[in-house]
Structures are given as structure tokens and as C-alpha cells.
Amino acid sequence: MGEVDVFARRSGTATAQVQVFTRRASGLVRVMSPYSAFAYNILNIGVIFPWVYITPLALDPGASIWTGILICGAFTSLLAVVYAGLASAMPRTGGDYVFQSRTLRPWFGFATVAMMIITFFLQWQALAGWLVSVLGVYPLLTGLGVMTGNHTLVDWGAWYLVGWGPTIVTMVSSTIAALVLIKSFRWFVQLQWVMWYGFLLSYVLMVVLFLTTSNSAFAQRYDTASAFVAGGSGAYQAILNNAITNGFTPARTVSILGTILVTPVALTSLGWVGYAQEQAGEIQGAQSLKNQMFINFGGGVVSMIMMAVLGLVVVRTVDQNWLSAAAYAAGAYNPAIPAPAIPPWFSSLAIMLTDSPILLFLMIIGIMLNAIQVVFNVIVGWTRVAVAMSIDGVLPKFVSHVSPRTHTPVYAHVIFLILGGYVFAYVYNLVPNYQVYTLAVTAVATVM
């Protein structure tokens, strides 16, 4: 018995047998369980994306970060429901491209998603490596150097903060990720369990230590660490004083407007509630609405809560006005204000939560593992969208070639490794002022 072709044009002539969804098989296999896809979605959404917690404060010190995250999450939860419905109806590799090309028009789906590849995926491959370097390698080496009195480790850490350090980390991590994904998507699924549980361990430990560390203890440790890294004394108070002297106004009340403006920044994280659907053809039970609600809606809600909690405990410990002043100085909004010796990313601030190298390692390693997962998931998403486009004939046929031995799109991985892992890694980290535009680019791609 034939099925109704829900994508047929109204003017089209009926055939003897039509199908709900028809295209040649991709050759990919379903090796990711719904729970694995749920974990994938949380790691991809980006509880660790650091700009969410400080960028709004640099612009409006009265902004309530955790409230803005909850507001954003309430709206993206609705988006997650839409993704769940679309994905259960069209559980095929390609995600956004498939949904837009089948429900709207093929040319529209290609135009928007092709633009998203340029503005998002390639940019984010470079940014993913930057996250590994800046949120992981830098605070780990710097913190261990401060705790052990080893200036060599501090110098090594500084190298990973800007320039060639993040560039090399991106190239190396992208190469490793591409090789693993070419060999077997199943390998990545297994590796992700280490990333997932490592991240959960670090997150819980970090939240507990932020909750149990007083502001005075944090300030004292920040002064000590800054003196060891850059010399001088009283760095904690100096950051606030320098900012006030140069036009910064501390907040005395919560700013409603500032809180609302948190939402577009948080959207660069929470807006990706449906990203796991780019590889829907490799998720077991992807046709189940229940599974899709768990993956998309559940993953989005859990991410929202984790982000709000992290934002709340960070501000509680370090002080909101101080964090605003540090973000204002680090963002170079006023060149007259010197940048902090230790940048105000949350994982860098975590250095001040303990005097134990072991606890520091346990806090940072999971954040680094999450960042490494981002390196993987950016490649997974781009290659699967490219495969879907190639199957439809809008990209060259070789792009969708899937190895019969490894069941992976080998050529797509190689192309993306060269463009995102090497070319954009260089551009992002070494072309002057290029990073200024990347957050706006990510926001545009999120909306698209």
C-alpha cells in the first residue's frame, strides 16, 4: 500500500506508490543511543561557553546572568519541541538542511544552511580549538605553576592564551578528531562517555567549590596568583579601581534591560538544542517523538539549569561588580584600562578556588574534555549536512561518499579538516582583530 507524500507539490501528478521521505541511503549506520545523543546535545550546547557569563556584564554591570539564561532557555525550549517533531518525522542525516529543504523549498534550505556552514561551522572549528586551549590548557598550566611556584609552567600557560598556542591546539585536536571520526563513528561514541562523565565531575566539583569559597578568600588568592604571574600587589581591588577611574559605573540594582540583553548572548549556546539532529541518521530510535523530546527538550532544559547555576555561583563568589569590571577591562572596551593578569573566564577564576593541584586538575580536565567534544561535534555536524546536500545533488557526489568499511564520509572529513582545522584556525587566531566579529557571526548563524 502506498504512503502519502507529504512533500509533494500540489501541482504534481500522483504516482502509483509514493513515499513520505525518499532519497538514496547515505550508508551511515545508527550507533548512537538516545542517551548518548542526549549527552552529545548538552556537551554541544555549551555550558562551558565563557562569553555567556561575562560579555553582558561588561556592557551592563546590573545584568542578572542567571535570570537572562533562564529567560533564553524558556524560549529555546519551544524550539526544542519543534526540533523533536521535525526529527521524529524526518529522522535522516542532514538535520537543518533536511528540515528546511523538505518543509519549505529546496533552494531555501540550501541557501540558509550553506551560509550557515560558512558563518558557523568553519568559524566554530577554530573556536572549538580555542576553547580547548584557553579554557583547558591555559588555566591548568597557570594554576599548577602558581601552586607549585613554577614560573616555567606559567610561561607555558600564557603561550596557550593567544596566537600560535590556540592555533596549534586547534590543528592538533582537529586532526585527531578527524582521524577518529574517519576510522569509526562508533569510536567517537565510546570516547564521548569519557568526555561526558569527566565534564559532569568537573562541573559538580567547580560549583561546590564556588559555593564554599568566600569572596575574601577568592580575592586573597587572586592577589597572590596575579602577583606571581605579573608582579605587583592588590590586583583584585586594582581591577575595580582602574575601571571606575576610567568611566566604569558599578551597579547598585538589577538592570531589567541588561538582563533581557543576556538572552541573545545565551542564545549562542542554548540556541543549538537541535544540533544532534545533524546526524539523526546515526541515532537509534530517532523516529520516536519520545526519544527526540528527551534528546532535544531534555538536553536543552538540563543545559539551561546548569548554565544558570554556574552563572549564579560564579557571581556570588567573585562579586558581580568586580566581574563586570574585569570583563570590561579584558574586553578592551577602554584601552586606558590594563587587562587583568588572569582573564576572567570562569575556568581561569577556578584557579582561585583551591590550593590543591589535584582538585584543580579535576576541575579543569572535564572542562577541557567538553571543549574537545566541541571539536568533534563541529566536524560531525558539518560533514553530515554536507553528505545530505551531496545526496540531493547540490554538492559534488564525492562529498557524500561513505566508506563501506568504516561507514564514515571520508572525503567530507578531509575537506573540513583542511578548511576548518587548518585555514580557519590560522585566520581566527592570527589575523588581527578577526575574533571581534566571531560572536556576532555565531549569533547570526544561530538565528538562521
C-alpha positions as CSV (number, residue, x, y, z in Angstrom):
1,M,0.0,0.0,0.0
2,G,1.3,3.4,-0.9
3,E,2.1,6.2,1.5
4,V,1.2,9.9,1.4
5,D,4.0,12.1,0.0
6,V,3.7,15.0,2.4
7,F,6.5,16.8,0.5
8,A,4.9,16.6,-3.0
9,R,4.0,19.8,-4.8
10,R,0.2,20.4,-5.1
11,S,0.5,20.6,-8.8
12,G,2.4,17.3,-9.0
13,T,0.9,14.2,-10.6
14,A,0.2,11.3,-8.3
15,T,2.1,8.1,-8.8
16,A,1.2,4.5,-8.1
17,Q,3.3,4.5,-5.0
18,V,4.7,7.5,-3.2
19,Q,6.8,7.7,-0.1
20,V,7.0,10.0,2.9
21,F,10.7,10.5,2.6
22,T,12.8,9.3,-0.3
23,R,16.4,9.7,-1.2
24,R,19.3,7.2,-1.7
25,A,20.7,5.8,1.5
26,S,23.6,7.6,3.0
27,G,25.5,4.5,4.1
28,L,25.8,5.8,7.7
29,V,24.8,3.4,10.5
30,R,22.9,4.1,13.7
31,V,25.4,3.6,16.5
32,M,24.4,6.4,18.9
33,S,21.8,5.6,21.6
34,P,19.2,8.2,22.7
35,Y,21.1,8.8,26.0
36,S,24.4,9.2,24.1
37,A,22.6,11.8,21.9
38,F,21.3,13.5,25.0
39,A,24.8,13.8,26.4
40,Y,26.0,14.9,23.0
41,N,23.5,17.7,22.9
42,I,24.4,19.0,26.3
43,L,28.1,19.0,25.6
44,N,27.4,20.6,22.2
45,I,25.0,23.3,23.6
46,G,27.9,24.6,25.6
47,V,27.6,25.1,29.3
48,I,31.3,26.0,29.1
49,F,30.9,28.8,26.5
50,P,32.6,31.5,28.6
51,W,31.4,34.7,26.9
52,V,27.8,34.0,28.1
53,Y,28.9,34.7,31.7
54,I,30.9,37.9,31.3
55,T,30.1,39.7,28.0
56,P,26.7,41.1,29.2
57,L,28.3,42.2,32.4
58,A,30.9,44.2,30.5
59,L,28.1,46.1,28.8
60,D,25.7,46.4,31.8
61,P,27.0,45.6,35.3
62,G,23.4,45.3,36.5
63,A,22.5,42.4,34.3
64,S,21.4,39.2,36.0
65,I,23.2,36.5,34.1
66,W,21.3,33.5,35.6
67,T,17.9,35.2,35.1
68,G,18.8,36.0,31.5
69,I,19.8,32.4,30.9
70,L,16.5,31.1,32.2
71,I,14.6,33.6,30.0
72,C,16.5,32.4,27.0
73,G,16.1,28.8,27.9
74,A,12.3,29.2,28.2
75,F,12.1,30.3,24.6
76,T,14.6,27.8,23.3
77,S,12.6,25.0,25.0
78,L,9.9,25.8,22.5
79,L,12.5,25.5,19.7
80,A,13.5,22.1,21.1
81,V,9.9,20.9,20.8
82,V,9.8,21.9,17.1
83,Y,13.1,20.1,16.5
84,A,11.8,17.0,18.2
85,G,8.7,16.9,16.0
86,L,10.7,17.5,12.8
87,A,13.4,15.0,13.7
88,S,10.9,12.2,14.6
89,A,9.1,12.8,11.2
90,M,12.3,13.0,9.2
91,P,15.0,11.0,11.1
92,R,17.6,11.4,8.5
93,T,21.2,12.7,8.3
94,G,21.4,16.4,7.5
95,G,19.2,17.9,10.2
96,D,18.6,21.6,9.5
97,Y,19.2,21.2,5.7
98,V,16.7,18.3,5.5
99,F,14.1,20.1,7.6
100,Q,14.2,23.3,5.7
101,S,14.6,21.9,2.2
102,R,11.7,19.4,2.7
103,T,9.2,21.6,4.6
104,L,9.9,24.9,2.7
105,R,11.8,24.9,-0.6
106,P,15.0,23.0,-1.6
107,W,16.6,26.3,-2.7
108,F,15.8,27.9,0.6
109,G,17.2,25.0,2.6
110,F,20.4,25.0,0.6
111,A,20.8,28.8,0.7
112,T,20.4,29.2,4.5
113,V,22.4,26.1,5.5
114,A,25.2,26.7,3.0
115,M,25.6,30.1,4.5
116,M,25.5,28.6,8.0
117,I,28.4,26.4,7.0
118,I,30.5,29.4,6.1
119,T,29.4,31.6,9.1
120,F,29.2,28.9,11.7
121,F,30.8,25.5,11.2
122,L,34.1,26.7,9.9
123,Q,34.4,29.5,12.4
124,W,33.4,27.2,15.2
125,Q,36.1,24.6,14.3
126,A,38.7,27.3,15.1
127,L,36.7,28.5,18.1
128,A,36.4,24.9,19.4
129,G,40.2,24.5,19.4
130,W,40.4,27.9,21.1
131,L,38.1,26.6,23.9
132,V,40.4,23.7,24.4
133,S,43.5,25.9,24.7
134,V,42.0,28.9,26.7
135,L,39.6,27.1,29.0
136,G,41.6,24.0,29.4
137,V,45.3,24.1,28.8
138,Y,45.9,27.7,30.0
139,P,44.2,27.5,33.4
140,L,45.7,24.1,34.1
141,L,49.3,25.1,33.4
142,T,48.9,28.5,35.0
143,G,47.2,27.2,38.1
144,L,49.7,24.4,38.6
145,G,52.5,26.9,38.1
146,V,51.1,29.3,40.7
147,M,50.5,26.4,43.2
148,T,54.0,24.9,42.8
149,G,55.9,28.2,42.4
150,N,57.0,27.2,38.9
151,H,57.3,30.2,36.5
152,T,58.0,27.9,33.6
153,L,54.5,26.4,33.8
154,V,53.1,29.9,33.9
155,D,55.0,30.9,30.8
156,W,53.8,27.8,29.0
157,G,50.2,28.6,30.0
158,A,50.5,32.1,28.7
159,W,51.6,30.7,25.3
160,Y,48.3,28.9,25.0
161,L,46.2,32.0,25.6
162,V,46.7,33.8,22.3
163,G,48.4,33.4,18.9
164,W,50.2,30.3,17.9
165,G,49.2,28.4,21.1
166,P,45.5,28.1,20.3
167,T,46.3,27.7,16.6
168,I,48.4,24.7,17.2
169,V,45.9,23.2,19.7
170,T,43.2,23.6,17.1
171,M,45.2,22.0,14.3
172,V,46.2,19.0,16.5
173,S,42.8,18.4,18.1
174,S,41.1,18.7,14.8
175,T,43.5,16.3,13.2
176,I,42.9,13.7,16.0
177,A,39.2,14.2,15.8
178,A,39.1,13.8,12.1
179,L,41.1,10.6,12.2
180,V,38.9,9.1,14.9
181,L,35.7,10.0,13.0
182,I,37.1,8.7,9.7
183,K,38.1,5.4,11.4
184,S,34.7,4.9,13.1
185,F,31.9,7.0,14.4
186,R,31.4,4.3,17.0
187,W,34.9,5.1,18.4
188,F,33.7,8.7,19.0
189,V,30.5,7.5,20.7
190,Q,32.6,5.4,23.1
191,L,35.1,8.3,23.7
192,Q,32.2,10.6,24.4
193,W,31.4,8.7,27.6
194,V,34.8,9.8,29.0
195,M,34.1,13.4,27.9
196,W,30.6,13.3,29.3
197,Y,31.3,11.9,32.8
198,G,34.5,13.8,33.0
199,F,32.6,17.0,32.4
200,L,30.0,16.2,34.9
201,L,32.6,15.5,37.6
202,S,34.4,18.8,36.9
203,Y,31.1,20.8,36.8
204,V,29.9,19.5,40.1
205,L,33.3,20.0,41.8
206,M,33.6,23.5,40.4
207,V,30.1,24.5,41.5
208,V,30.7,23.1,45.0
209,L,34.0,25.0,45.4
210,F,32.5,28.2,44.1
211,L,29.7,27.8,46.7
212,T,32.1,27.1,49.6
213,T,34.7,29.8,48.7
214,S,34.2,33.2,50.3
215,N,34.7,36.4,48.4
216,S,37.6,37.4,50.7
217,A,39.4,34.1,50.2
218,F,38.9,34.4,46.4
219,A,40.3,38.0,46.5
220,Q,43.3,36.9,48.5
221,R,44.1,34.1,46.2
222,Y,43.6,36.3,43.1
223,D,46.1,38.8,44.5
224,T,48.6,36.0,45.2
225,A,48.2,34.4,41.7
226,S,48.3,37.7,39.9
227,A,51.5,38.8,41.8
228,F,53.1,35.5,40.8
229,V,52.0,35.8,37.1
230,A,52.6,39.5,36.5
231,G,54.1,41.1,39.7
232,G,52.6,43.9,41.7
233,S,50.1,43.6,44.6
234,G,46.4,44.2,45.3
235,A,45.3,43.1,41.8
236,Y,41.7,42.3,42.8
237,Q,40.9,45.8,44.1
238,A,43.0,47.4,41.4
239,I,40.9,46.0,38.6
240,L,37.7,47.6,40.1
241,N,39.5,50.9,40.9
242,N,41.0,51.2,37.4
243,A,37.7,50.6,35.8
244,I,35.9,53.2,38.0
245,T,38.6,55.8,37.3
246,N,38.1,55.3,33.6
247,G,34.4,55.6,33.4
248,F,33.1,52.3,34.7
249,T,30.0,52.6,36.9
250,P,29.3,49.8,39.4
251,A,25.7,48.5,39.5
252,R,23.6,49.1,42.6
253,T,20.4,47.4,41.4
254,V,19.5,44.7,38.9
255,S,19.1,46.1,35.4
256,I,16.0,44.7,33.6
257,L,17.3,45.8,30.2
258,G,20.7,44.3,30.9
259,T,19.1,41.1,32.0
260,I,17.0,41.0,28.8
261,L,20.1,41.6,26.7
262,V,21.7,38.5,28.3
263,T,19.3,36.4,26.2
264,P,20.9,36.9,22.7
265,V,24.3,36.1,24.2
266,A,22.9,33.0,25.9
267,L,21.2,32.1,22.6
268,T,24.7,31.4,21.1
269,S,24.7,28.5,23.4
270,L,21.1,27.4,24.1
271,G,20.0,28.0,20.5
272,W,21.6,24.7,19.5
273,V,19.1,22.5,21.2
274,G,18.5,20.6,18.0
275,Y,22.1,20.3,16.8
276,A,22.2,16.5,17.4
277,Q,19.8,16.1,14.5
278,E,22.5,16.8,12.0
279,Q,23.5,13.1,12.5
280,A,19.9,11.9,13.1
281,G,20.6,9.0,10.6
282,E,23.1,7.7,13.2
283,I,20.9,7.9,16.2
284,Q,19.0,4.7,17.3
285,G,15.2,5.2,17.6
286,A,15.4,8.7,16.0
287,Q,11.9,8.2,14.6
288,S,10.5,8.2,18.2
289,L,9.0,11.5,19.4
290,K,9.6,10.4,23.0
291,N,13.3,9.9,22.3
292,Q,13.6,13.2,20.4
293,M,11.9,15.1,23.3
294,F,14.5,13.5,25.6
295,I,17.4,14.5,23.4
296,N,16.3,18.0,22.3
297,F,14.0,19.3,25.0
298,G,15.6,17.4,27.9
299,G,19.1,18.3,26.8
300,G,18.1,22.0,26.5
301,V,16.4,22.2,29.9
302,V,19.3,20.5,31.7
303,S,21.8,22.8,29.9
304,M,19.8,25.8,30.9
305,I,19.8,24.8,34.5
306,M,23.5,24.0,34.6
307,M,24.4,27.3,33.0
308,A,22.1,29.3,35.3
309,V,23.6,27.6,38.4
310,L,27.2,28.2,37.2
311,G,26.5,31.8,36.4
312,L,24.9,32.3,39.9
313,V,27.7,30.7,41.9
314,V,30.5,32.5,40.0
315,V,28.9,35.9,40.6
316,R,28.3,35.0,44.3
317,T,31.9,34.3,44.9
318,V,33.8,36.8,42.8
319,D,31.3,39.7,43.2
320,Q,29.3,41.0,40.3
321,N,30.8,44.5,40.1
322,W,34.3,43.1,40.2
323,L,33.5,40.5,37.4
324,S,31.9,43.3,35.4
325,A,35.0,45.5,35.8
326,A,37.3,42.6,34.9
327,A,35.2,41.7,31.8
328,Y,35.2,45.4,30.8
329,A,39.0,45.5,31.1
330,A,39.6,42.2,29.4
331,G,37.4,43.1,26.5
332,A,39.4,46.2,25.8
333,Y,36.3,48.4,25.8
334,N,38.5,51.2,27.1
335,P,42.2,51.0,26.0
336,A,43.2,53.1,29.1
337,I,42.3,50.2,31.4
338,P,45.0,47.5,31.7
339,A,43.8,43.9,31.0
340,P,43.8,41.6,34.1
341,A,46.8,39.4,34.6
342,I,44.5,36.5,34.7
343,P,41.5,36.7,32.4
344,P,38.0,36.4,33.9
345,W,36.9,33.2,32.1
346,F,35.2,31.0,34.7
347,S,37.8,28.2,34.4
348,S,40.6,30.7,35.0
349,L,38.8,32.1,38.0
350,A,38.6,28.5,39.3
351,I,42.3,28.6,39.9
352,M,41.5,30.7,43.0
353,L,39.1,28.1,44.5
354,T,41.7,25.8,45.9
355,D,45.3,25.3,46.9
356,S,45.3,21.7,45.8
357,P,46.8,20.8,42.4
358,I,44.7,17.6,42.4
359,L,41.4,19.5,42.8
360,L,42.5,22.0,40.2
361,F,43.2,19.2,37.8
362,L,39.8,17.5,38.4
363,M,38.0,20.8,37.9
364,I,39.8,21.7,34.6
365,I,40.1,18.4,32.9
366,G,36.4,17.9,32.4
367,I,36.1,21.4,31.0
368,M,38.8,20.6,28.6
369,L,37.1,17.3,27.7
370,N,33.9,19.2,26.9
371,A,35.9,21.6,24.7
372,I,37.4,18.6,22.9
373,Q,33.9,17.2,22.3
374,V,33.0,20.5,20.7
375,V,35.9,19.9,18.3
376,F,34.4,16.6,17.4
377,N,30.8,17.7,17.2
378,V,31.5,20.6,14.9
379,I,33.1,18.2,12.4
380,V,30.2,15.7,12.8
381,G,27.6,18.4,12.2
382,W,29.2,19.9,9.1
383,T,30.1,16.6,7.4
384,R,26.6,15.2,7.9
385,V,24.9,18.3,6.4
386,A,27.4,18.2,3.5
387,V,26.5,14.5,3.0
388,A,22.8,15.3,2.9
389,M,23.4,18.2,0.4
390,S,25.5,15.9,-1.8
391,I,22.9,13.2,-1.8
392,D,20.4,15.8,-3.1
393,G,22.9,16.8,-5.8
394,V,23.6,20.3,-4.6
395,L,27.2,19.4,-3.7
396,P,29.6,17.2,-5.7
397,K,28.8,13.5,-5.4
398,F,32.2,12.6,-3.9
399,V,31.3,14.6,-0.8
400,S,28.7,12.0,0.2
401,H,30.9,9.0,-0.4
402,V,30.7,6.8,2.7
403,S,33.4,4.2,3.1
404,P,31.8,0.7,3.0
405,R,34.4,-0.4,5.5
406,T,34.2,2.4,8.2
407,H,30.7,3.7,7.3
408,T,32.0,7.3,7.5
409,P,32.2,10.1,4.9
410,V,35.9,10.2,4.5
411,Y,36.2,12.9,1.9
412,A,33.9,15.3,3.8
413,H,36.1,14.9,6.9
414,V,39.3,15.6,4.9
415,I,37.8,18.8,3.3
416,F,36.5,20.1,6.7
417,L,39.8,19.3,8.4
418,I,41.7,21.4,5.9
419,L,39.3,24.3,5.8
420,G,38.2,24.5,9.5
421,G,41.0,22.8,11.3
422,Y,43.9,24.5,9.5
423,V,42.8,27.5,7.4
424,F,40.3,29.0,9.8
425,A,42.4,28.1,12.8
426,Y,45.1,30.3,11.4
427,V,42.8,33.1,10.4
428,Y,40.9,33.1,13.7
429,N,43.9,33.2,16.0
430,L,46.5,35.1,14.0
431,V,44.7,37.6,11.8
432,P,44.5,40.9,13.8
433,N,41.0,41.8,15.2
434,Y,39.3,38.8,13.5
435,Q,37.9,37.5,16.8
436,V,36.0,40.7,17.3
437,Y,33.5,39.6,14.6
438,T,33.1,35.9,15.5
439,L,30.5,36.2,18.3
440,A,28.2,38.3,16.0
441,V,28.7,35.7,13.3
442,T,27.7,32.9,15.7
443,A,24.6,34.9,16.7
444,V,23.5,35.3,13.1
445,A,24.1,31.6,12.4
446,T,22.1,30.7,15.5
447,V,19.1,32.7,14.3
448,M,19.4,31.1,10.8
